Amino acid sequence: MRTAGLIDLQVNGFAGIDFNAGAITPAEIDHALEAMLATGVTLCLPTIITAHADELDQRFKALDAAIKASRLGPAMCPGYHLEGPFLNPSAGYAGCHPAAAMTAADPGLVDRLETGLARPILMVTLAPEVEGVQRLVSGLVRAGRVVALGHSAADFDAVAAAADAGATLSTHLGNGMPQQLHKLVNPIFAQLAEDRLWASFIADGIHLHPRALRSLLRAKGHDRSILVTDAVSAAASRPGSYPFAGMTVELREDGSVRQPGAANLAGSALCLDQAVRNLVSWGFATPREAIAMASDHPLAVLQPALRARGMTPDRGTVDWSDDLAVTGIDLGRIQRRFGHAADLDMQATT
């Protein structure tokens, strides 16, 4: 089977490389992106999470310079995803993001961070209940950015107001929330009830119990659902300790990524092709439906931001085996052929 390439809207790092490091080289970018190609990903939004403004500026500048000078970055990274810092700092909602760096809305911050970058900040995840954020949403949309809701305690009215202002996505719905919530009046139901929002899900069986994910997919509908990884540097790596945005995280034997000594998750080690296989093996989607959630649907969310900048990135193509292993990639002059899913040896020409 041949399909369009997969698109990951939320990836913080991969294959031992932390996109949030603040000091990253073109060779490290190519290492991470080569590993992502082997999982069927041809386009991605490297994601920078919550930090103080000066740290965000340093991290974006370092990441952008490395991508610009890399072999694969210009073809695979059309822009960036900023997750924060306008998020809810309360316990449970903040997740592993540093709550002390979360702030009220700063209307000019995203523009300032983008100044001088070779590629734009295409997506911003925020919490609409944070002071000033409702007004910020419309400004970001007018500037040609996708606005997503996440790490948020927003109620039904706040979610609807954000959608009125142009928000179009829920970031990793079901995660970035406390363990204890009102049984029905909560941010999950508020976002599921808003038909104008797409929803992204981390389908690793860890962030969401598979049967809970089945219910979420039924409520949102396959045609409004998106697969993301929220991968950190531990993805495509062995169990052990890895860097993430100034923290150390542990990839455990069960596949979860957590801060040492903490119970909360800190991103994932999920690969996007595995998310596709998971949905199919769990019986939640056909191969075509699952691949669409990781390819056509994320592109549909990005299209307004891409059109605003006259961008038409090449999606490339992915060849799949009968058991949904990635066997080949074609992305312009970039070609890769793979053996079995476990065999990542590459015969490459660029």
Order of alpha helices (4+ residues) and beta strands (2+ residues): beta-beta-beta-beta-alpha-beta-alpha-alpha-beta-alpha-beta-alpha-beta-alpha-beta-alpha-beta-alpha-beta-beta-beta-beta-alpha-alpha-alpha-beta-beta-beta-beta
